Amino acid sequence: GNTLVITTRHVSWPFFDNRGSAQSEAVQIVERFSLSEDQGQLDLEITVTDPPNLYQPAVLKGHWLALGHTLPPYNCQVN
């Protein structure tokens, strides 16, 4: 559909944020980017699960609006 899902595991960085909140190597980050039908809005939802440090998943949400700017293509490489 119109949703790109990115799952990240095996993170060796010990911090969840720039305030120094702990993050374990068990952390899993799922990012969901969804484009609206008219392509005027891109929604982002990030779900972070880290059982050693979080009682429940942390969910962050945001969006971007298309304001008439043209973005160049991005060449994504799969590793």
C-alpha positions, 0 to 999 in steps of 0.5 A, spaced: 500 500 500 502 506 501 506 505 507 513 503 508 515 499 514 522 499 517 524 495 523 531 496 526 534 491 531 541 489 534 542 497 536 549 497 540 548 505 542 546 505 549 542 511 549 534 512 547 535 519 547 539 525 547 538 526 555 541 519 556 535 515 557 537 507 557 537 503 551 538 495 551 541 491 545 534 488 545 531 494 543 526 494 536 524 500 533 519 500 527 518 506 523 511 506 519 511 512 513 504 513 510 503 517 504 496 520 504 492 519 497 493 526 495 500 525 497 499 532 501 501 529 507 506 524 510 505 521 517 510 517 521 509 513 527 515 510 531 514 504 536 520 502 540 520 496 544 525 495 549 523 490 555 529 491 559 527 499 560 520 500 558 514 497 561 510 498 554 512 500 547 513 507 546 510 510 540 512 517 537 507 520 532 509 526 527 507 528 520 510 532 514 505 536 509 507 537 502 508 545 501 509 545 493 517 543 494 520 538 489 524 533 493 529 529 489 529 522 488 533 518 494 537 512 492 535 506 497 540 501 498 538 494 501 543 491 506 
